[in-house]
Amino acid sequence: MQENYMVGIYARLSRDDERAGESVSIENQKEMLSRYVREQGWTLYDYYCDDGVSGTTFDRPGLNRLVQDATDRKINLVLCKDLSRLGRDYIEAGKYTDFVFPSLGCRFIALNDGVDTIRKNNEMLVILKNVMNDLYARDTSSKIKAVKQSTFKSGKYVGCYAPLGYRKSAEDKHILEIDPVTAPVVRRIFDLRLQGYGFRKIALQLNAEKVPSPRSFYYMAEGRENLRGETPYWNDVTVKTILRNEVYLGHMVQNKTGTVSYKNHKQISKPESEWIRVEHTHEPLISQETWDAVQRMDNHPARGRSGKSGTIALFGGLLRCMDCGSSMRYLRDYRTRKSGESEYRAYACNRYMSGGKNACLSHYINQKALIQVV
C-alpha cells in the first residue's frame, strides 16, 4: 500500500445544506479532514471548495480543478467528508468513484461513510450511498417546489427583481409597492400605446428621450455601475412584455417558468395552464379601462400579420441577423418603384430598427431575393 499520499481535500456546501447548521460548513469540513490527513502522516496538497453549489450538477469550479490536478499527477488521493459532498447524482458520483479517480491512479475516501476505493469489498456500500444521496436531492427538490407553489398561491411575489414600476416593500420583500421613480415610465408606455404607437415606435421614442432602460434603473437603485459594460436600450420586446404584464393591474401571475428536472436546472417556459394567478395582491399602476383598451389593440385582426391586406409574412419569425442574432422585422412599402414593383417587401434587423447606442448596422434583405435563394 502506498503511504506517501499527496492529498486533495474536497469540500462542498449547497444552499439546502446550510439548513443543517455549522456541522456541514466549508470550514468545518476543511478542519475535520485536514486533521485526519495529519493523523495519517500524509501531505495536504490543497483544498478544493465549491460553496453554494448544488450536488446535482458536476460542472463545478472546485471539482474541475481537483480533477485537473489529479490528471496532472499533483494529487493521488481525494478526501471528502462523505459521498454527498462529491455529489447527489448517483450515476455521476458512481462514474467518479468507479472510473474517473481509479483511471487517474487516485485513491478516493469519503471519511464519514467509510468509503475507500482501495478496499475492494465496499462497492455495494458506495452504490447504496450514492442512490440514497440522489433520493435525498429529489425529495429536497420536491419540498422546495411545494413551498414555492404555496407562496405563489398566497399571492406573494417571488423574484430577484421587482417589475419596472414597482419595488419590494421594506417590511416584506414578497409585497410590491409602487416605485415613484419608475412608475411614470410604465404609465407613459401605456399612454403611448393608446395613442397608436407600435412597440418599436415606443422603444424608439424612449431611446430618443434617453429614458433609462429597466436594467439601467436596477443599477441606479442599487447605486452601482453596470458590470456588463454595455449600454442598455429599449427594444420592442421589452415594451411588449410590459404592455402584457398583468402585474400592472394589481394581479400576480407566477409559475411561468421552471427547470427541466431536479438534476437539470435549465429554465423552460411552462404552459399557461400551469400559471398561478392571484388577483388584487398590490396597488395597480394602471386602470382596468386602460388595460382593456391596450389589449383590444393587441387583439386587432391585423395582429401577427402585416400590411393593409393582413397577409402573413412568408418568413415571419424565421430569420435572424447574422451579426447580432436578433430577429428580422417584416417591412412593406406600397410606393411604386422604378423597376415597376408596386409593392416592396423586405426584412430588417430588429436591433437596428429599435435604435439606441448599441443598435446593429442597417441590414435589409429583399423578400424576392430571399425566395430565389431558398
N, C-alpha and C positions, 0 to 999 in steps of 0.2 A: 504494500500500500504506500502511495506517495505521501510523504509527511510535510514537505515544503510547499505549502499552498500559497498562491497569491490570490487573495480573496476580494471579490467584488460584492459589496453589501447592497441589496436592492430593497428599497422601501417605497410603499405606495399608500396614498390616502385619498379616498374619494369623498365627495360631499355627503354621501349617505353614511360612510364610515364614521364621520365626525360625530354622529349621534352616540356612538359607543363610548365617547369620552377620551380622556388622555391616554388610555391604555394602548390605543392604536395610532397615536400621533406619530408623525415622522421622527421627531426627536426621541420618543420612547423606543421606537423600532431600532434606530441607529445605536442608541445606548446599549440596549439588550444584546444586539448582535455583535457589536464591537467587543463587548465584554466576553462573549463566547469565543471570539477569534483569539483574544489574548489568552484565555484559559487553555486553548488547544495549541498555543505556540505557533500559530500561523501568522502570515504577514497580511495586513489590511492594505490593499492597493488603493481603493477609492469607494466612495458612496455614490449610488445611482438612485435618484429620487424622482418620483412623479407625484406632486402634491395637487389634489383636487381633480384627479383624472379617474374616470370610471374604469372598473376592471373588465368591462365587456369589450373594450377596444384594446388592441395590442399595438397600435401605432402611437407610441408614447416616446417623448424625447429621452427620458432616462433609460427606459428599456432598450431603445435603439442604440444608445451609446454603450450600454453594457454588452450587447451582442457584438457590436463592432470591436470592443476591446477584447472580448473572448476570441473573436475571429483573428485579431492581430496577436494572439497569444500573450496578451498583457496580464490576463487573469486566467486561472484554471479551476476556480471554484466560485459558484454563485450561492450566496447565502441570503435567505429571506425569512421573515417571521413565520409565515405559514403559506400554504398554497394559494389562498385567496389574495395575498399580496401580489403574486405573479399574475393572477387574472381569474375572472369568474366565467369564462367561456371554456367548458370542459374540452372541446375539440382543440382550440388554440393552445390552452395550457398543456394538454397532453402532447401536442406537437413539440413544444419546447422541452418538456421533461423526457420525452421518449426519443426525439430525433435531433433537434437543434443543438442542445447542450452536449449530448453524447458525441455527435459528429464533430464537435469542436474540441473534443477531449476535455470537456469542462464538467466537473462534478457539481451536482445541484443538491442543496439541503434546504428543506422547509422545516425549521427547527421545532416549532410547537406541534407540528403534525407528525413528527418522527419520520419524515420522508428523506431518504438519502439514496441517490441514484447509484451509489457504489455498492449498495446492497441489492441483490437480485431477487429477494423474496418479498418485496413490498410493492410490486407492480399493481396488485389488486387494490391496495390501500390508496395509491395515487389516483387510480381511476375513480374510486368511490368518492374521494375527497373532491376531485375536480367536478364530478357530477353534482355533488351537494352544493358546491360554491356556485355552479351555474343555476341551480334551482333557487338559491338564495337571491341571486340577481334578478331572476324572473319574478319572484314573489315581491321583492322590493319595488320593482318597476310597476307591478300591478297596484300596489298600495299607494304609490306616489300618484299614479294615474287616477285612482279613485278619489284621492284628496283634491286633485285639480278639478275633476268633474264636479265635486261638491262645491268647490269655490266658484266655479263658473255658474252653477245653478243658483247660487245665492246672490248673483249679480255683482260680485266683487271683481274689480279689474285685476287681471294678471298679465303683466307685461313689463319689459325692462324700461320702456319709454312711454310716456303719455302721448296720445294722439295730438297732432298740432291743434292748438286752440284750447287745450286743457293742460293741467298739471296735476300731479299727485298731491293729495291733501297731506299736510304736515302731521296731522293727527292719525291718519290711517292711509297708508300707501295704496290700499285697494279701492279707494274712493277718488273719483275725478272731480276737480273743480275748475271753473273757467279761468284761463290764464289771460289777464288783461293785456298782455304784450302780444300774444299771437292770435287771440280770438278775432280781432278786426280783420286779419288776413283771411281767415276762413270765411267770414261773412262777406268779404269783398269777392272772393271766388264764387260764392253762390250768387251774389248780385250780378257779377259779370256774365254768369251763365244765363241768368234770367233776361239779360239784355241781348241775348242771342249769340254771345261769344262761344266759339268751339273750344275744345280742350286745348288744342295747340295755340289758339289765339290768346287764351287766358294765360298760358305759360309765357308766351312772348311778351304780353303786357306786363306781367310781374317781373320778368327779367329786365325789361326796358326801364321799369321804375326802380330797379335794383332792390327789390324786396328779398330779404334773405330766404333761402330755402329751408325746409323743415330740418335738415341736418345742420345747417348753419345756426338756426335758432337753438338747437340742442347744445351745440358747443358754447354758444353765448350764455345760455342758462347755467352751464357747468363752469363758466369762467375760464375756459382753456381753449387753446388753438386746435384747429382741425389737424389731427395727427395723420390723416390720409394724404395730406399735401396736395389736395386738389380743390378747385373752386366749384362747389355745388351750384346747380342751377335748376330752375323749374323746367319740367317737361310735361307733356300731355298725360303720361301715365300717372304721375303724381297727382295732377289735377283731377283726373278721372277717379282715382282712388278716394280722394277727399269727398268728391261730389256723390259718391255711392256708399259712404260710410254712415251707418245708422247711429253711430255714437253721437253725432251732432244733433240728433233728435232726442237725446237723453236715454237711448237704449244701449244695452250692452250685448254685442254679438261676438261670441268667442268660440273656441274649439274649432277654428277653421283649418288649423294645420296640426300635424303630429309627426311622429317618427315612424319609419318602416317597421321597426321592432325594438325590443329592449336591447338588442345587440347592434342593430344598425340605426344610428342616430340621424340619418339623412332626413331632412324636413320634406314632407309631402303635403299637398293640399287635400283636405277631406271633402267628401260630398256634402252638399248643402243640407241633406237630411240629418247629418251628424252635428251641425252647428247648434250651439246653445244660445238662445236668445231670451234676454230678460228685459222687460220694458221699465222705463221711468226709474232708472238707477241713479241718475245725476241730472243736474240742470242742463236743459237743452241750449244749444248755441243758436239754432235757427228754428223758425216756426214750422208747424206741420204743413201750412199752406205753401211756404217756400219750398219745402222738401217735395211736396206733391207736384208742384209746378216744374221743378227741375227734373223729376223722374219722368214726367209726361214728355218733356223734350227728348230725354234719352230713349223713350219708347216710341218715338215718332216712326212711322212706317219706313222712313228712309234710313233708319239706324242700321248700321252694318252694311249699308250699300253706298253707292257713290253717284254723284251727278244728278241731273234733273230727271233722268229716266228711272233711277232707283235700281239700276243693274248692279249685280255683284262684281267686284273687281276679280279679274281672271286669276291673278296671282296673289290676291289678298291674303296676308298672314304667312306667306311662304318665303318671302325674300328678306335677306339680311345684308347690311352694309359690309363690304369686305374689309373696311378699315377699322370701324369701331364696333361692329356686331349688332348695331341697333336695327330694328325692323324698318322696312321701306314703306313709305306712305304713298297711296294711290292718288294721282293728280289727273284732272281733266281740264282741258281748255277748249271752248267752243268757237274760238275765233278762227276764221278761215285763213289758212296759211298759203304761202306762195306755191307750195307743192300741190295745192288743191285739197289738202286734207281739211275737212270740215270739223274734225274733232281730233285733238291731240291727247293721247293717253300715255302716261309715264309713271315711274315710281321714283321717289326721292328719299334720301336718308332722313329718318325721323329726328335724329340728333342734330342734323343740320337745320331742319325746319324749326326746331324748338328754340334755336338761338342760344345765346349765352357765351361766356368766355371759352368754355370747353366744347363748344359746338364743333361738329365734324365738318369736313370740307363739303363743297357743293357736289353732290353725286346724283345724277339723273340717268335713267335708262328708259328708252322708248319701248312701249309695250310691243309694237310691231317687230322691232329688232329682237326682243326677248322671245317672241313667238317663233321667229325664224331659227333662233339658236336652239330652242327646245325641240 
